Amino acid sequence: MQRFIALLRKRSFSSPRILPQYRSLSAVPNKAENEDFQNQGARLKKLYESWEENPDIGFVVMKGSGRAFCAGGDIITLYRLLSEGKVEECKDFFRTLYKFIYVLSTYLKPHVAILDGITMGGGAGISIPGTFRVATDKTVFATPETQIGFHPDAGASFYLSRLPGYFGEYLALTGEKLNGVEMIACGLATHYSLNARLSWIEDRLGKLITDDPSVIESSLEQYGDLVYPDKRSVLHKIEIIDKCFGHDTVEEIMDALEGEAARSYDEWSTSALKKLKEASPLSLKVTLKSIREGRYQSLVQCLVREYRMSVHGISKRVSDDFCEGIRARLVDKDFTPKWDPPSLELVSKDMVDCFFSPLSEFDPELKLPTTLREPFI
């Protein structure tokens, strides 16, 4: 068995590479950076499937490039495609991403994701289904989609809904950041290491000849650190989070936060309230329903539903909030999005339900290979 398959470098979902210092049977050529992001995602999926079938490959490690594991660069590309009227290419992107997440969730070989840096959106989606997730002191995790008029996708409604209490609702609605220690504490990561020790971990993994998860886990623990959230961590506010974010509607959640802010003068409740007021009102209501439905669905069901929601979102049938949010926060950076509707009271139940409705006869639903790859979760 080959000692180590590959260390994938990921700037975003769309730009994988293989680090040359590791012996590998497969490689992604540099020209992949110049290809459209859908094709790169499809190539990555095919590579993973080929590695899974190769008896000489024991396990796979994925790592970020530079300061980010995945910083959401694909969002800008989606915005440009939508601006050019290339909606079908955007659908292809979501379809490819969600199918790749399903492959990872059913992967038969151990998978290690090193989350050293910004981990958002699709980056979280392709790492959390894997066997091991290593966070560091430089990890920054967030699902900030409501701030750009979208919904936490790529399996987020599955894994966020399974966090303790209503912590998933809090993260999904506010887009608040977590550090590596907090990821460990809430279960989003499995191991923690200082960034300075990552080279030791990579060297150790590079010398392993195994497909045994317990052997890989022992190696990760050997260079890992035992850490606890500091006293300022939001995880110490779980009781208040459950009290505020356990309500049935976004309006009730905001009212609870208003009351908490008035009673305690706590900076946390004021900050959470500010983030909700900055987010797309439509996205807030769509996201809350998505997380609540995700609590009772399998990963397959969540991915199928999220694809449906994403297609409705980019079709602009109800609102253009997705493009407007990207424009305001990532393109023009004026940070003054003009949400439509502009307030929660103007978001009707029909608007929200539209995102969850079946696609038209011209838009096929997401088909996952469940008969070929039995889902684990």
C-alpha positions as CSV (number, residue, x, y, z in Angstrom):
1,M,0.0,0.0,0.0
2,Q,1.3,3.4,-0.9
3,R,2.2,5.3,2.3
4,F,0.3,8.5,1.5
5,I,-2.0,9.4,-1.3
6,A,-2.0,13.2,-1.6
7,L,-2.2,16.5,0.2
8,L,-4.7,18.6,-1.7
9,R,-4.2,22.3,-1.6
10,K,-7.5,24.2,-1.6
11,R,-7.8,27.9,-2.1
12,S,-11.4,27.3,-2.7
13,F,-13.6,24.5,-3.8
14,S,-12.6,25.2,-7.3
15,S,-8.8,25.2,-7.2
16,P,-7.3,21.9,-5.9
17,R,-3.6,21.0,-6.2
18,I,-1.3,18.2,-5.1
19,L,1.7,19.1,-3.0
20,P,4.7,17.8,-4.9
21,Q,6.7,16.6,-1.9
22,Y,4.4,13.7,-1.4
23,R,4.5,10.6,-3.5
24,S,1.2,10.2,-5.3
25,L,-0.4,8.1,-8.0
26,S,-2.6,11.0,-9.0
27,A,-2.1,14.7,-9.6
28,V,-4.0,17.8,-10.7
29,P,-2.0,19.8,-13.3
30,N,-1.5,23.5,-12.9
31,K,-3.8,24.3,-15.8
32,A,-6.7,23.4,-13.6
33,E,-6.6,26.9,-12.2
34,N,-7.5,28.3,-15.6
35,E,-10.5,26.0,-16.1
36,D,-14.0,27.0,-15.1
37,F,-14.8,26.1,-11.6
38,Q,-17.5,23.5,-12.4
39,N,-15.0,21.4,-14.4
40,Q,-12.5,21.6,-11.6
41,G,-15.0,20.4,-9.1
42,A,-16.0,17.5,-11.4
43,R,-12.3,16.6,-11.8
44,L,-11.8,16.6,-8.1
45,K,-14.8,14.3,-7.6
46,K,-13.4,11.9,-10.2
47,L,-10.0,11.9,-8.6
48,Y,-11.5,11.0,-5.2
49,E,-13.5,8.2,-6.8
50,S,-10.4,6.9,-8.5
51,W,-8.3,7.0,-5.3
52,E,-11.1,5.1,-3.5
53,E,-10.9,2.3,-6.0
54,N,-7.1,2.2,-5.9
55,P,-5.9,-0.5,-3.5
56,D,-2.5,1.2,-3.1
57,I,-4.0,4.3,-1.6
58,G,-4.7,4.2,2.1
59,F,-6.2,7.6,3.0
60,V,-6.6,11.1,1.7
61,V,-5.6,14.4,3.3
62,M,-6.9,17.8,2.2
63,K,-5.3,21.1,3.2
64,G,-5.8,24.8,2.4
65,S,-3.4,27.0,0.5
66,G,-2.1,30.2,2.1
67,R,-4.4,31.8,4.7
68,A,-7.6,29.9,3.8
69,F,-9.0,26.4,3.5
70,C,-11.9,27.9,1.6
71,A,-12.7,31.6,1.7
72,G,-15.7,31.7,-0.7
73,G,-13.9,32.8,-3.9
74,D,-16.5,30.8,-5.8
75,I,-19.2,33.2,-4.7
76,I,-17.7,36.0,-6.9
77,T,-17.6,33.7,-9.9
78,L,-21.3,32.8,-9.3
79,Y,-22.1,36.5,-9.2
80,R,-20.3,37.1,-12.5
81,L,-22.0,34.2,-14.2
82,L,-25.4,35.3,-13.0
83,S,-24.7,38.9,-14.2
84,E,-24.0,37.4,-17.6
85,G,-27.2,35.4,-17.6
86,K,-25.4,32.0,-17.3
87,V,-27.8,30.5,-14.8
88,E,-27.3,26.9,-16.0
89,E,-23.6,27.1,-15.3
90,C,-24.4,28.1,-11.7
91,K,-26.8,25.2,-11.4
92,D,-24.0,22.9,-12.6
93,F,-21.7,24.3,-9.9
94,F,-24.2,23.6,-7.1
95,R,-25.0,20.2,-8.5
96,T,-21.3,19.2,-8.7
97,L,-20.5,20.6,-5.3
98,Y,-23.4,18.7,-3.6
99,K,-22.5,15.5,-5.4
100,F,-18.9,15.8,-4.3
101,I,-20.1,16.3,-0.7
102,Y,-22.1,13.1,-1.0
103,V,-19.1,11.2,-2.2
104,L,-17.1,12.4,0.8
105,S,-19.9,11.5,3.2
106,T,-19.9,7.9,1.8
107,Y,-16.1,7.7,1.3
108,L,-14.8,4.2,2.2
109,K,-11.3,5.4,3.0
110,P,-10.2,7.7,5.9
111,H,-10.2,11.4,5.1
112,V,-8.3,14.1,6.9
113,A,-9.1,17.8,6.4
114,I,-6.7,20.3,7.8
115,L,-8.7,23.5,8.4
116,D,-5.8,25.9,8.8
117,G,-7.3,29.3,8.1
118,I,-10.7,30.6,6.8
119,T,-13.2,27.8,6.5
120,M,-16.5,28.9,5.0
121,G,-19.3,27.7,2.7
122,G,-18.3,24.9,0.4
123,G,-15.0,24.5,2.3
124,A,-16.9,23.5,5.4
125,G,-19.2,21.3,3.3
126,I,-16.4,19.2,1.9
127,S,-14.5,18.8,5.2
128,I,-17.1,18.1,7.8
129,P,-18.5,14.8,6.3
130,G,-14.9,13.4,6.4
131,T,-13.4,11.1,9.1
132,F,-11.1,13.7,10.7
133,R,-11.1,17.5,10.8
134,V,-8.1,19.2,12.3
135,A,-8.6,22.8,13.5
136,T,-5.7,25.1,14.4
137,D,-5.1,28.4,16.2
138,K,-5.6,30.1,12.8
139,T,-8.9,28.5,11.9
140,V,-11.9,30.8,11.3
141,F,-15.2,29.0,10.7
142,A,-18.4,30.7,9.7
143,T,-21.6,30.3,7.6
144,P,-22.2,34.0,6.7
145,E,-24.7,33.3,3.8
146,T,-27.6,35.4,5.3
147,Q,-25.3,38.4,5.1
148,I,-25.2,38.0,1.3
149,G,-28.8,37.1,0.7
150,F,-28.3,33.3,0.5
151,H,-28.8,30.3,2.8
152,P,-26.1,28.1,4.5
153,D,-25.8,25.2,2.1
154,A,-23.4,22.4,1.1
155,G,-24.8,20.3,3.9
156,A,-24.9,23.1,6.5
157,S,-28.6,22.5,7.3
158,F,-27.6,18.9,8.3
159,Y,-24.5,19.6,10.4
160,L,-25.6,22.9,12.0
161,S,-28.9,21.4,13.0
162,R,-27.1,18.7,15.0
163,L,-25.0,21.1,17.1
164,P,-25.9,21.4,20.8
165,G,-29.2,23.0,21.6
166,Y,-30.0,25.9,19.2
167,F,-26.3,26.8,18.6
168,G,-26.8,25.9,14.9
169,E,-29.6,28.4,14.5
170,Y,-27.3,31.0,16.1
171,L,-24.4,30.4,13.7
172,A,-26.7,30.1,10.6
173,L,-28.6,33.3,11.2
174,T,-25.9,35.6,12.5
175,G,-23.0,34.2,10.5
176,E,-20.8,34.5,13.6
177,K,-17.3,33.2,13.5
178,L,-15.8,30.4,15.5
179,N,-12.1,29.8,16.2
180,G,-10.5,26.4,16.2
181,V,-10.9,25.8,19.9
182,E,-14.6,26.5,19.6
183,M,-14.9,24.1,16.6
184,I,-13.5,21.3,18.8
185,A,-15.8,22.2,21.7
186,C,-19.0,22.1,19.7
187,G,-18.0,19.0,17.6
188,L,-17.4,20.6,14.2
189,A,-13.7,19.6,14.4
190,T,-12.2,16.3,15.7
191,H,-8.7,17.4,16.5
192,Y,-6.7,20.6,17.3
193,S,-3.2,21.6,16.7
194,L,-1.1,24.7,16.8
195,N,-0.3,26.0,13.3
196,A,3.4,25.7,14.1
197,R,3.0,22.0,14.6
198,L,1.2,21.2,11.3
199,S,4.5,20.4,9.5
200,W,5.1,17.7,12.1
201,I,1.6,16.3,11.5
202,E,2.0,16.3,7.8
203,D,5.4,14.7,8.1
204,R,4.0,12.0,10.4
205,L,1.0,11.3,8.1
206,G,3.3,11.2,5.1
207,K,5.2,8.3,6.6
208,L,2.1,6.2,7.4
209,I,1.4,3.1,5.4
210,T,-2.2,2.3,6.5
211,D,-5.9,2.5,5.9
212,D,-6.7,2.0,9.5
213,P,-8.5,5.1,11.0
214,S,-7.3,4.3,14.5
215,V,-3.7,4.5,13.4
216,I,-4.3,7.8,11.7
217,E,-6.2,9.1,14.8
218,S,-3.3,8.1,17.0
219,S,-0.9,10.1,14.8
220,L,-3.2,13.2,15.0
221,E,-3.4,12.9,18.8
222,Q,0.3,12.5,19.1
223,Y,0.8,16.1,17.9
224,G,-2.5,17.5,19.0
225,D,-3.3,19.9,21.9
226,L,-5.9,19.6,24.6
227,V,-7.7,23.0,24.6
228,Y,-10.7,24.6,26.2
229,P,-12.7,27.7,25.1
230,D,-11.6,30.9,27.0
231,K,-14.1,32.7,29.2
232,R,-15.0,35.1,26.4
233,S,-16.2,32.3,24.1
234,V,-19.7,32.4,22.9
235,L,-20.0,28.7,23.9
236,H,-20.3,29.9,27.5
237,K,-23.6,31.6,26.5
238,I,-25.3,28.4,25.3
239,E,-28.2,28.8,27.8
240,I,-28.9,32.3,26.6
241,I,-28.5,31.2,22.9
242,D,-31.0,28.4,23.5
243,K,-33.4,30.9,25.2
244,C,-33.2,33.4,22.4
245,F,-32.7,31.2,19.3
246,G,-35.1,28.4,20.3
247,H,-38.1,30.5,19.3
248,D,-40.3,29.5,16.3
249,T,-39.8,32.7,14.2
250,V,-37.1,35.2,13.4
251,E,-39.2,38.0,14.8
252,E,-39.5,36.2,18.2
253,I,-35.7,35.5,18.2
254,M,-35.0,39.2,17.6
255,D,-37.5,40.2,20.3
256,A,-35.8,37.9,22.7
257,L,-32.4,39.4,21.9
258,E,-33.8,42.9,22.3
259,G,-35.1,41.9,25.8
260,E,-31.8,40.3,26.7
261,A,-29.9,43.4,25.6
262,A,-32.1,45.6,27.6
263,R,-31.8,43.5,30.8
264,S,-28.1,42.6,30.7
265,Y,-26.5,45.3,28.6
266,D,-24.5,42.4,27.3
267,E,-22.3,43.1,24.3
268,W,-23.0,39.6,22.8
269,S,-26.8,40.1,22.5
270,T,-26.3,43.6,21.0
271,S,-23.8,42.2,18.5
272,A,-26.1,39.2,17.5
273,L,-29.0,41.6,17.1
274,K,-26.9,43.9,14.9
275,K,-25.9,41.0,12.6
276,L,-29.5,39.9,12.2
277,K,-30.6,43.4,11.3
278,E,-27.8,43.6,8.7
279,A,-28.8,40.3,7.1
280,S,-31.3,39.7,4.3
281,P,-34.8,39.5,5.9
282,L,-35.9,36.9,3.4
283,S,-32.7,34.8,3.9
284,L,-33.2,34.9,7.7
285,K,-36.6,33.3,7.4
286,V,-35.6,30.8,4.7
287,T,-32.5,29.8,6.7
288,L,-34.4,29.3,10.0
289,K,-36.8,27.0,8.2
290,S,-33.9,25.1,6.5
291,I,-32.2,24.4,9.8
292,R,-35.4,23.3,11.5
293,E,-36.2,20.9,8.7
294,G,-32.6,19.7,8.7
295,R,-33.0,18.4,12.3
296,Y,-35.3,15.7,11.0
297,Q,-33.6,14.9,7.7
298,S,-30.7,12.8,6.5
299,L,-27.7,14.3,4.8
300,V,-29.1,13.1,1.5
301,Q,-32.5,14.8,2.1
302,C,-30.7,18.0,3.2
303,L,-28.5,18.1,0.1
304,V,-31.5,17.5,-2.2
305,R,-33.5,20.3,-0.5
306,E,-30.6,22.7,-0.4
307,Y,-30.0,22.2,-4.1
308,R,-33.7,23.0,-4.7
309,M,-33.3,26.2,-2.5
310,S,-30.2,27.2,-4.3
311,V,-31.8,26.9,-7.7
312,H,-34.7,29.0,-6.5
313,G,-32.4,31.5,-5.0
314,I,-30.3,32.1,-8.2
315,S,-33.4,32.1,-10.4
316,K,-34.6,35.4,-8.8
317,R,-38.2,34.3,-8.8
318,V,-38.8,35.8,-5.4
319,S,-35.9,38.2,-4.9
320,D,-32.5,39.2,-6.2
321,D,-31.0,39.3,-2.7
322,F,-28.2,36.9,-3.6
323,C,-26.6,39.0,-6.3
324,E,-27.4,42.2,-4.3
325,G,-25.7,40.8,-1.2
326,I,-22.6,39.8,-3.1
327,R,-22.4,43.2,-4.8
328,A,-22.7,45.1,-1.6
329,R,-20.2,43.0,0.5
330,L,-17.8,41.5,-2.0
331,V,-17.8,43.4,-5.2
332,D,-18.6,47.1,-4.7
333,K,-18.0,46.7,-0.9
334,D,-20.3,49.6,0.0
335,F,-21.9,47.4,2.6
336,T,-25.3,48.9,2.0
337,P,-27.4,46.1,0.4
338,K,-30.9,47.0,-0.7
339,W,-32.8,43.9,0.4
340,D,-36.0,42.9,-1.3
341,P,-38.2,42.7,0.7
342,P,-36.5,45.3,3.0
343,S,-38.0,44.1,6.3
344,L,-39.2,40.9,8.0
345,E,-42.8,42.0,8.1
346,L,-42.9,42.2,4.3
347,V,-41.5,38.6,3.9
348,S,-44.6,36.4,3.4
349,K,-45.0,32.7,4.1
350,D,-45.4,32.1,0.3
351,M,-42.1,33.8,-0.4
352,V,-40.3,31.5,2.1
353,D,-42.2,28.4,0.9
354,C,-41.2,29.1,-2.7
355,F,-37.6,28.2,-1.8
356,F,-38.7,24.7,-0.6
357,S,-41.1,24.0,-3.5
358,P,-40.3,21.3,-6.1
359,L,-38.4,22.5,-9.2
360,S,-40.2,23.0,-12.5
361,E,-40.3,20.3,-15.2
362,F,-37.4,22.0,-16.9
363,D,-35.2,21.9,-13.8
364,P,-34.3,18.3,-12.7
365,E,-34.0,17.7,-9.0
366,L,-30.6,16.8,-7.6
367,K,-30.0,13.0,-8.1
368,L,-27.4,11.5,-5.8
369,P,-26.0,8.0,-6.4
370,T,-27.6,6.4,-3.3
371,T,-28.0,3.0,-5.0
372,L,-24.2,2.9,-5.8
373,R,-23.0,4.5,-2.6
374,E,-24.9,3.7,0.5
375,P,-25.2,6.7,2.8
376,F,-23.8,6.5,6.3
377,I,-25.7,9.4,7.8
